[in-house]
């Protein structure tokens, strides 16, 4: 191979590699590209959020069935956001039918909705 052809070939190869790296940097930084693991985590988080949004009305319903709901709502209002979800879980409102354990995401959503209706 001639020396001039060899230099052109090396330049073309290095340019292609540099262009590929540049494209990946732009794609992952600004283009919204994500790795498979990140996409999986995002999908799982979206699914858990969707499920908790659909189950939150059950938590509200269980709160409404509580005969002491007015007094407990005042207690909940005094708890604040950090302890409110724990209080909801302790009351059993975020424990879904046929489940043994309360759900923290549902408790968070339930707390947010209940606090919207407090004076």
C-alpha positions in Angstrom: 0.0 0.0 0.0 1.3 3.5 -0.8 2.1 5.8 2.0 -0.5 8.4 0.9 -3.2 5.8 0.8 -2.2 4.5 4.3 -2.4 8.0 5.7 -5.8 8.6 4.2 -7.0 5.3 5.5 -5.7 6.0 9.1 -7.3 9.5 8.9 -10.7 8.0 7.8 -10.6 5.3 10.6 -9.7 7.9 13.3 -12.3 10.3 12.0 -15.0 7.5 12.1 -14.0 6.5 15.7 -13.9 10.2 16.8 -17.3 10.8 15.1 -18.8 7.7 16.8 -17.5 8.8 20.2 -18.8 12.4 19.6 -22.2 11.0 18.6 -22.4 8.9 21.7 -21.4 11.8 24.0 -24.1 14.0 22.4 -26.7 11.2 22.4 -26.2 10.3 26.1 -25.8 13.9 27.2 -28.5 15.7 25.3 -30.2 13.2 23.1 -32.0 11.3 25.8 -30.3 8.0 25.2 -30.1 5.7 28.2 -28.5 2.4 28.9 -30.5 -0.8 29.2 -30.2 -0.8 33.0 -31.3 2.8 33.3 -34.3 2.1 31.0 -35.2 -0.9 33.1 -35.1 1.1 36.3 -37.1 3.9 34.8 -39.7 1.4 33.6 -40.0 -0.3 37.0 -40.3 3.1 38.7 -43.0 4.2 36.3 -44.9 0.9 36.8 -44.7 1.2 40.6 -45.9 4.8 40.4 -48.8 3.9 38.2 -49.9 1.0 40.5 -49.7 3.2 43.6 -51.8 5.9 41.9 -54.4 3.3 41.0 -54.4 1.9 44.6 -54.4 5.2 46.5 -58.2 5.5 46.3 -58.4 2.2 48.3 -56.3 3.9 51.0 -58.7 6.9 51.0 -61.6 4.5 51.2 -60.1 2.7 54.1 -59.5 6.0 55.8 -63.2 7.0 55.2 -64.4 3.7 56.8 -62.5 4.4 60.0 -65.0 5.5 62.7 -62.4 7.8 64.3 -61.3 9.4 61.0 -61.9 13.0 62.1 -59.7 12.7 65.2 -57.1 10.7 63.3 -57.0 13.3 60.5 -56.2 16.0 63.0 -53.4 13.8 64.4 -52.2 13.2 60.8 -52.2 16.9 60.1 -49.9 17.5 63.1 -47.5 14.7 62.1 -46.1 16.4 59.0 -44.9 14.9 55.8 -42.0 13.0 57.3 -44.1 11.1 59.8 -47.5 11.2 58.0 -46.9 8.2 55.8 -45.7 6.2 58.8 -48.9 7.1 60.6 -51.0 6.0 57.6 -49.2 2.7 57.4 -49.6 2.2 61.2 -53.4 2.7 60.8 -53.5 0.1 58.1 -55.0 2.3 55.5 -52.2 1.7 53.0 -52.4 -2.1 53.5 -54.2 -3.4 50.4 -56.8 -6.1 50.6 -55.1 -9.6 50.7 -51.7 -8.1 51.5 -49.9 -8.4 54.8 -47.7 -5.3 54.7 -48.5 -1.7 54.1 -47.2 0.0 51.0 -45.0 3.1 51.5 -45.8 4.6 48.0 -49.5 4.3 48.6 -49.1 5.9 52.0 -47.3 8.8 50.5 -50.0 9.4 47.9 -52.7 8.9 50.4 -51.1 11.5 52.7 -50.9 14.0 49.9 -54.5 13.6 49.1 -55.7 13.7 52.7 -53.7 16.9 53.4 -55.4 18.6 50.5 -58.7 18.3 52.3 -57.5 19.6 55.7 -58.6 23.1 56.6 
